[in-house]
Every structure is written in structure tokens, then in C-alpha cells.
């Protein structure tokens, strides 16, 4: 199966990958123009390995992979949840390691102290470095990233081509594979990493096996422009007042120099949310934002592009795309999005959210239902590692992701996530659920669909697979009947 | 068959009322009709109606617990109890000859009529249980009820 290598650079890269992971869990497919699915190979480039944005993305992807491996993916299965493969075998740590960035400052990294002539006086290199980098730059620690300084990132990130992981990427890259790069333009890591990565892909070392495929690969990228702000903090090197000017400068650079991508997506929003000012580490935990979800949709769109080609490292043409919504609203619901977005995400999101709500609010009370008794789903199953660790953790991460988008500004709040067992199907805002004529309602109706499908689900596979298959089949029909989707 | 079933409970409502419902005259000759056929079909019909109502009409995920099945069983049982007792009392006041009312085997009193209703209750329970276990398997939401 063809692979789509997704490079997530910096915090924004991690957060967009997080959104993509959630979308894929709901059943959003990453397919080419003929409907063949891609395997996703996530690669994160971020010196700040402790960043919460990165660690929780990796955790979600690890849970996703465990769940994916526990269920079947043949044509007999109807389940769309977790149906896209995330390949974490090629880059097992997900991250491209950056060496010598811990506990040293930038001037040590570039060896500024050694830039001296025979008389032990600063030489020309020292003078050049002093022009390119301010005192603050030179004293900057890099263990939490480049703190909004792309000029530092450009130097430090260049080392990733010397890693085993980079070699594995090149060696595993096949002819039909594609590359997508996610980066922000207003920070440090993403803004410096994107042009650098692109250059290293197109000018890949020709002695390495698989290099021709990489050089002539189809590359897409999304450049995320400012969509949030950070609170002013004198002690922080991150100053959001420079976001716009940095963006302008970088766009100007892109205009002149970024001509090696086959598809370039731009996205941004009016800045209306101010996050806590964190330079990095475990406190850099930005709430999920709709922009990241929309950026993840760029990956889905890019995968489906069929008429892109590259020869000799030069794309035949570059397509440029931006993202828009139908209605300008501070709190987006499905009807505020355009038809294409709704076609892609509406049904999967509703289905998976309903699945998560059922697990949260009802499952334990329904273990005496025929579907559970017939298929032997009992307390032992609830305590199994599949359910209690991977699925449960992923469900919590998914609900947290929704909550964060719900509470962010601009909010993406298509669901009422507060428990309401007496009016379950009103949880989709702006949608009037259609009546289903039977004696049961709410979760009792949900159980009715589960009971109905339990007789139809194939029992020739592992319990985990049957569980996912049963729930998908029931929810799919339920959502069709209630929301006409 | 129905006569035999009612015979199991004849000690509850007395030999004289049993003889009357069996269609015997005061000399022990069969003059008909055998009322147990009527009672049996009524009990069977009500039980079947309640079982079908529970498993295929209500057929609810909220009402598929052991206690919901028990409620239906008791409704069926009490319906038969009152029907049986009412018919016995009506006969007691109208058509049962004095030879049975003052019979040698203890005769018939109102208590016997109510006890006949109780016998009808137990017979309908038997029907309900048998029908439940025959018909529940094709119910989508209640096949695990009562267990």
C-alpha cells in the first residue's frame, strides 16, 4: 500500500497530526483519487521532545495503532473507525532526533568560542555570526525549541539528515508514496524547518538507496499562519507582537524560494485567542483549534490529488489552496462549514462522538443487553487492555480534543458534550433528529440497534474486532435514521 | 389435556366444583360441556397474547429485564385468576345445582370459586413460562429475558 509521509514540524505540526489522528479514528479516509487508502507515516521534527503538544499526539497515535492492530481490515469488515493505518515501524519514535540541543546554548552549539584567530581574537566567522544572531539568540537554550527564532532553527535543524531515522525514511520511500509537510510560519521551528526540509528532500543525497523516489516525490505542504496569540511575558522570548511581521517576512521568502512543492495550502484566522506564554516543555499544551482540524483536512485533500507530478526534482506545476468557511461565526457548527468539509467530516464525527458518548455514559449499564450477553461482552472485556487502556484512553483523548475546540476561540462546537441521557440525539447542534417510530428512545434506542446488528455481525474474529464492527454497524444505521446521513 | 392440568389443582378448589366443570351431573354422568376446555383455551390465549406482546410488540431494551418478564407473567396470571374466579362465581350463583353446592365431598362455597381462580392463575403461569421459552429466541431485544 502506498504511504503518505507526514512531517509535522514544531508544535503546530504536532497539533495538526493530533487532529488528523482523531479524524482518522472517526473514519475519515486518506485515499488517493482512485479510492486506494494511504498508510500514514508520521514524522515529527521538534527539538522540544517534552512539549505536551507532542507527547499527547504521540500517545494518541500509539493508542490508535494498538486499536488498529486489534481489528481486521479486510473487505468483509464494514467498520470505518480506525480504518487508516498509521505506520510507526519506519520511524518508531515518530520524532527525528536532534542531537546536542540539550543543556547547551546556541553559541556553544555553533562553536562560537572557537571562532578565533591565531591571536585568540574573534575572527571573521565570529563577526558574521554576531551579525546574523543577536546576543539573545546566542545565549538561547534549545532544549525547548527555538522560541520563535527561525534563524536559530535553520542552523540546528539541518542536522536531521544525518540521523538513522532520515535514512530509514529514504530507504522505505516507494514510487507511489507522497510527502506532506505541516508547519507554522509565525514561530521558530516550523518557519525554519519547512524550507530546510523541502531543500533536503529535493536535494537528497544521491548515494542513498531510494533517493530517486524521494527526490521526485509528490510533496504537499500546509503553512499555518497566525491563529492565536500568547500573553505578553517579559521573561519569555516568545513575543506574539512579532507574529504578523514574521509571517509577512516568511511569506515574502516563500514567494521567491518555495517552488519545489506540488501543492501548497495556506490557512490562518483572525487572532482572537490568547494562550498562556510558554516557551516550551510540558507547559506548552495549546488547546486544540479548528484551524488544526482544517489543516488536517488539507492532508486528506492532498492525498486525493491525482494529477501532480515531479521530474528531476522539479514539480510540473504547483497548486495553491486556501480554506474557507460558509458562515463567519465565533462558534462554528456543521452548518457553518462548506459542503465539501461536511461531506468529509460530518458523518464520521457524529458517529464516533456517539460511540464515545455511549462508552462514557452507557456501556456499563448495558452489559445485560442481548448484544452484550450474546457476544459475551462483560466486565472482563471492560477490564481488558484493549478496552480499558487503548480504547478508553483514546476515547478520553478524543473527547478532550473536542472539548478544547469547543472552548477555543474561534470555537468549533458542533456537539453538546454534556451528558443528557433524556435527549441524547440533540447532541448535534443545529440538527433536528428525525423520529424513529418505536417504543425506545435515547440510549435504549441505541441498544435496540446494537441488538439488531448483533445477529448480523460476523463472529469469526477476535472479540475486539467484533466489538468495533458491531458498534460501527449499529451507529451507522442509527445516524442514518436519526440524521439522514 | 386441560382437564388433566386442572385436576392437578383440584384439591385447591374441591372435588364438587371440579365435577361440575368436568360436565358431570349429580349422578356422576357426563352431560357436558367440559368447561375445562374453555378455561384452558382462555388461559392459553391470554398467556400467548401476553408473551407475544412482551417479546414482539413491546420488545423494548428498557423493558427486557427479569422483572419486566415477571410483571408480564403476573399480569397474565391475575387476568386468568379473575376470569376463572368470575366464571366460577357466576356459575355458583346461577347454574350449579344444589347437589354439588351441598355435595358430599364438602360442597361448593365462594371460597372454592376464588380458589379455582387461583388454580387458573397457576395454570396460566405454566403456559406463560412454556410459551416464553418457546418464543423468546426470535425476539431481538428480549431474548435474554428472563435469563
Interface residues (C-beta under 8 A of the other chain):
Chain A: X368 X369 X370 X373 X374 X439 X440 X444 X445 X447 X448 X451 X452 X455
Chain B: X58 X59 X60 X61 X62 X63 X64 X65 X140 X141 X142 X143 X144
